[in-house]
Amino acid sequence: MGRKLLWASLGLAPATAAVELIAHPSKVAVFILSAVSLVPLAWLVGESTEHVAEHTGPGIGGFLNASFGNAPELIIALFAIGDGLPGVVRGSLSGSVISNLLLVLGFACAAGPDRARVDRRSLFPQIALVALAVVGFTIPAALGYTGDPERHAVVVASIPVALVLLLAYLAVTTRNLKRHHAKDRDDPAAEAWSLPTGLAVLAVATAATAYMSELLVGSVEAFTKAAGLSEFFTATVIVAIVGNAAEHGSAVLIARAGNMPLATEIAISSSAQVGVLVTPVVMLLSLLFAHALPLSFRWEELAAMATGAAVAGFVVWDGRTRRWEGALLLTAYAAVVVGFALAGSR
């Protein structure tokens, strides 16, 4: 019954798109409709990823889920750059790293089996990539506090940081994928979709997620103004969470099904991808726009990303996850959210 309901609820996304194009409802209504529509899409991303992982193994399956799931984040960021919202872009990117490490991983650990084994040899290098990103971002961030954080000098300082992070990501990811390709070679279950079918469904679900995310982000400003929230909080918490709805939902559903290696790969792979792939790519692509994006993150964002990497590293240190560690991660995320709410505008 539950699966039938989820399949039926996939109709919410095209219905929302039709209502938005034909009826032109209020921004608040668009926000609510698109947010609800993202839930079944997140399930479909998770469902298709599980079928793909039957052929590739959890390591490569988690990488594919993170890659498809982060496509909306990249699209949202480029739209925001075009609209001249650099603070929203940086906030959504840093918030995505933080929410994946603390919120998604926390819910996955709490929902999954206790003392489940995970692949620490795959997860640790990716957590190290997040730590490297924090170190790299410190350079333009420091310049951002000595003057206008959007000035040309900060943009120039951001370019080599972006290039170094991209090279580091390619090196670590290539090594991890080669290892998973050699290690994760089990025969798929009889009921598994074929690999082309799984990839096709994953691509369609991601495209729909990107469209719904765009609608939702376009209506966030009106929604948060009504709630009296700051732009910083909106970007780092609300936009970040909705932009990563696919990873959020699929990781938790996969964890509940008992597949913790895949669930943890999704959460941590996504965080690493945003930190050392999506963020540098967005920065370099922004050079094509009228106003380039400097990586001048606020100190609150850097501290929260560093905390997320440290706590996530502690959780996977012994190669097992525990439900109380999920509670620890969620508590840390709640503390970060409170801190962002109190931080206000820059």
N, C-alpha and C positions, 0 to 999 in steps of 0.2 A: 504493500500500500504506500509506504513512504517513498520508494523509488518511483512508483507511478506518479505520485504527486510532484516529485522533483522534475520528472520528464515533462509533465503537463505545464509546470510553472515556467519552463523555458520560453513559453509564449509571452511572458511578461515583457521581455526585451523588445521584440518587434512591436508589441502593443504600445509600449512607452514611446518608442520612436515615432509611431504613427500619431499618437496624441500630441506629441511635442511639435510635429510638423504641421498638423491640421488644426488643432484646437488652440495652440499657443497658450498653455496654462501659465500660472504664475511660477516664478523661479522656485519658490518654496515647494510647490507641487512637483515640479520637475526633479528637485532634489530627492524628495521622498520616493517618487516612482522609480528613478534610476537606481537609488540605493537598494530598494527591494528587488529590482531586476538583477542586480549583481549577485544576489545570493545563489539562485539556481545556476548562473553562469560559472560561479566559483566551483560549485559541485561538478559541473560538466568538465571543467578544466582538470579537476582532481580525478574524475572517472577516466578520462582519456589518458591522463598521465599514468595511472595505474596500469592500463592496458599496454601503453608503450613500454613501461618499465618491465613488463613480463618478457619483452624481447631484448631489452638493453641492460637490465639490472637496475638497482636503486640509485647508484651513483649517477649514471648517465640520465636516468629518468628524472632525478631531482634537478639536474642541470637543465634539461629540456623544459621542465615545468617553470623553473626560475626564469629562463630565457623568454618563454612565451608570456609568462606572467608579468615580466618587467617591461614588455612592449608598451602597455598603456602609460607607464611611468615616463618613458621617453617621449611619447606623444604629448602627454600633459605638459611636460617641461618645455617642449618646443613651442606649444601654443602660448604658454605663459610668458616665454621670452618675447615672442612676437607681440604680446600685449603690454610689454614693458613692466613686468612684475618679477624682478630678479629676486626679491626677498621671498616670494611665494615659491619660486623654483628651488632655491637653496633649502628652504624649510621643508618642502615636500620630499626632496632627496635625502636630507639628513633624517627626517622623520621616518622615511621608508627603511633606512638602515636600522634605526633604533627599534621600530615596531616589529621588524622581522626577527631581530635578535632577542627581544624581550617578550613582546606580545604573542607573536606567532609560535615561537619556540616554547614559550610558557604554556600556552593553551595546548600545544601538541603533547608536551610532557605530562600535563595534568589529565588529558583525555586518553592518552595511550596506556599500555600496560606498564606496571611498576617494574623497575629494574630491567628494562628492555635494553638489549645490546644495540649500539650504534657504531658507525665506522669512524672512529676518532682520527685515523690516519688521513681520511678525506676531509673531515670537518676542521681539524686544527689549522691546516694551511689556509683555509678560507677565512677563518677567524683572524689569522695573522694578517691577511690582506686588509681586513677592516682596520686593524691597528695601524698598518702602514698608511692607509688612507688618512687616518686622523693625524698622523705625524706630518704627512705631506700637506694637508689642509692648514696646518698651523702657520706655514710661511705666509700665504696670502691673507690668512685671518689676522695675523699680527700687523701686516700692513694696513688692513682695513680699520684697525683701531688707532692708527696714526693720522688718519685723515678720512676723506670721502671713501667709503668701502667700494664704491662703484667706479673709481677713477681708473684711468688708463694704466697707470703703473701697477695696479693690483691685477688687472687683466694680463699684462705682460708676465708678471710673476706666476700667474696661474697656468700658463701654457706649458712650461717644463714639468710642473707638478702633474698635470694631466697626462702628458706623454709618458712619464716614468710609471705612473699608476697603470696605464694601459699595458705597457710592456710587462709589468709584474703580473697583471691578471692573465695575460696570454701565456706566460711561462708556467704559472702555477696550474692554470686550467688545463693546458695541454698535457702536463704531467699527470694530473688527476684523471683525465679522460682516458689516457693510455692505460693507466693502472686499472680503471674500472672495465675497460674493454677486454683486458686480459683476464680479469677476475670474475666479473658478473656475467657468466654465460650459462645460466640455467635454461632448460627448455620451458617455453611458455605453457601456461595452463590451457587445457582444451577449450575452455569457454572464453579465452582472451581474444580480443579483436585482432585482426591482422595489423602489422606495423603500419602500412599505408593508411588504413582506416583510422587507427588511433591518432596518427600525425595530422590527418585531414580534419578530424573532429577537434583536435587541440587547436589547430590554426583558426578554424571558424569560431570556436568559443573565445579565443583570444581577441579576434577582430571585433566580435560583439561586445566583449568586455571593454575594449578600447573606446568604442563608441559610447557605451553607457558611462564610462568614466569621464569622457569629455563632457557629456551632458551634465553629469553630477558636479564636476569642478566648475563648469560655467555657471552653476546656480549656487555654489557654496557661498560666494560673497554676500548675496542677498540673504541667504539663510543665516549666516553667522552675524550679519549686522543686526538682524532681528533678535539674535541671542546675546548681543553685546560682547562678542569675542574679539580679541586682537587679531591682526593679520598674521602675526608670528604663530600664535596658537592654532589658528585655522590651518596654516600651511603645514606645520610640523605634526599635527595630530590628525585633524579631519581629512585634509587632502591626502596625506600620506597613507592613512588607513584605507580610504576608498580607492586610491590608486593602486593598492596592493590587495584588493579584495579577493582576487583569484588565488594568490598564494595563501592568504589567511584562511579561506574556507577549505581549500583542497588539502593543506597540510594537516588541519585539525581532523577532517574527515578520514584521511589516510591513517592518522595516528589512532583514531578510534577503531579502525579496522585492524589494528595491531601491527601495521608496517612502520615501525619507528625509524628504521634506517632511511626509508624514502622520505618520511615526514621531516626528519631533521635535515636531510640534504636540501629539501625545498626551502626551509626557513633560512638556513645559513648560507646556501648558495645564492639565494635571492639577495640577502644582505650584502654579500661580497660583490655580487654583480652590480648592485646599485652604487656601492662605494667606489669601486675601481674600474668599472666599465661604463655604466650609464652616466655617472657624474662627469668623468673626463670627456666622454663623447658629446654630452650636452654642452660642456664648456667649449670644446673645439668647434662644434657646429654653430655655436652662438656667434662665432667670428664672422659668419655670413650675414648676421642680422645688423640692424642699425646700432644696437647697443649690446656689446658682448657681455657675457656673464663671468665676472670674477668669482673665484672660489673663496670669497671672504665670509666664511661661516662665522656665526657668533660663538663666543666661548661656551655658552650654554649647550649649543649643539655639539661642539667638540667633546665637551665633558660627558654628555649623555652617550655619544657614540663610543667613547673609550670605556665607559661603564658597561655598556651593552656587550662589548667584546670581552671584557674581563669576566663578567658574570656568565656569559655563554661558554667561555673557555673552562670555567670552573665546573659547569654542568656536565660537559662532555669529557672531562679530564680522564675519567676511569673507563670510558667506553660504554657506560650505561646511563640511562636516564631514570629518574625517580619522580613520583608525583609531587613530593614536597619541593623538589627543585623547580617544578612547574609553578608552584605557588610563589617561590622565591623570585622567579623571573617576572611574574605578573605583578608582584609587589614592587619590584624595581621599576617596572614600566609605569605603574600608578604614581610613584614618586616623581618620575620624570615628567609626567603629564601635569602634576601639580606645580612643579618647578616652572614649566613652560607657561602655565596659566598666570603665575606670579611675575614672570619676566617682563611681560608687556612688550611694547615696541622698542626698537633699537634707539 
